[in-house]
Amino acid sequence: MSEHHPAPSGEPVVSSGEAAASSGQHADSSQGHTVSSADSITVRVPAKVNVQLAVGGARPDGFHDLANVFLAVGLYDEVTATPLPPGADTDVPRITVSGPDARLVPADRSNLAARAAELLAARHGLRPAVHLHIVKDIPVAGGMAGGSADGAAALVACDALWGTGATREELLGICAELGSDVPFSLVGGAALGRGRGELLTPLEVGGTFHWVFAVADGGLSTPAVYREFDRLHEGRAVPAPEPSEGLLAALRAGGADALAAALSNDLQPAALSLRPALAGTLEAGAAGGALASLVSGSGPTTAFLAKDRGAADAVARALEASGTCRAVRVAEGPVPGARVV
Ligand code: ATP
């Protein structure tokens, strides 16, 4: 995901002139299927932070092999799926977005929520006749997998709305087709991602970790950060990425000090190279008492691990006072993945 798709400003951002259906009975007998649903389905889905992001050299397909340890954290988007009213164009999902950064989110078919609905519908011989409303709270283009989260949430919501009864394996397969981080948004908790990050092994976590996130002004394009990673490693052999045993042990034990000592992100030098000001944010969080500071995924959101909730609040206050970021959020992890609420 690399581009920003400007959408009309204001809230909610609406993709077409039609009024939104709030709920209602909808029958779609196209292609011989009848879908009948009276209710909207709302799915809540968390953001992620990478507690380890080990990156290998560029593969022939342009992707990078990863050892990617994901932790789902309690910053959430919500996606509500509602049947389209009779007479609406039933070939394309309708997307609306609300929230402070709604204008940065594409409200067309490139939205991962729309693509998820289209893929599920196509597999089950249905029309993607759904209105998906996204309440956006995960920073956009912030390295916290917000778009991936909406893709996973839309899939769960449409599966429930249409009664497709897709198996977990089918949903995970569609997620992997949508993007490398999407399967983890479905699963949540903590997991090791191999391959591009989509081959998941769930991980045991022995406690709750307290995080502070500093949201930067503007986003960073994930492909641009990988290109910078490649540039910084030009002419050097990049070792095969491996999960850190120390990190996995720290997660199992649930101790913040041990996890802080083991956090790592191979994309951090590339993100700092593209956005040198992030160094000031990392320093401000460390000075505020964070056990460890790192760039979240491809950035530019920065993540700070704190000893407990009180320490997290103190780090948050220090970051707010530093003037080095646009917004500060406190969240705990692990939390479950995409769930109907
Ligand atoms: P990741 O951590 O998975 O690399 P990210 O958190 O850095 O991703 P996203 O918030 O997922 O970045 O957004 C990246 C781009 O994806 C956006 O600039 C936008 O153009 C596009 N996009 C598509 N669908 C969505 C969506 N539902 N929400 C946000 N962005 C979306």
Residues whose N, C-alpha, C, O or C-beta is under 5 A from the ligand:
A	BS01	ATP	M1 S2 E3 H4 H5 L104 V105 P106 S110 N111 L112 A113 P139 V140 A141 G142 G143 M144 A145 G146 G147 S148 D150 D181 L220 T222 G297 G299
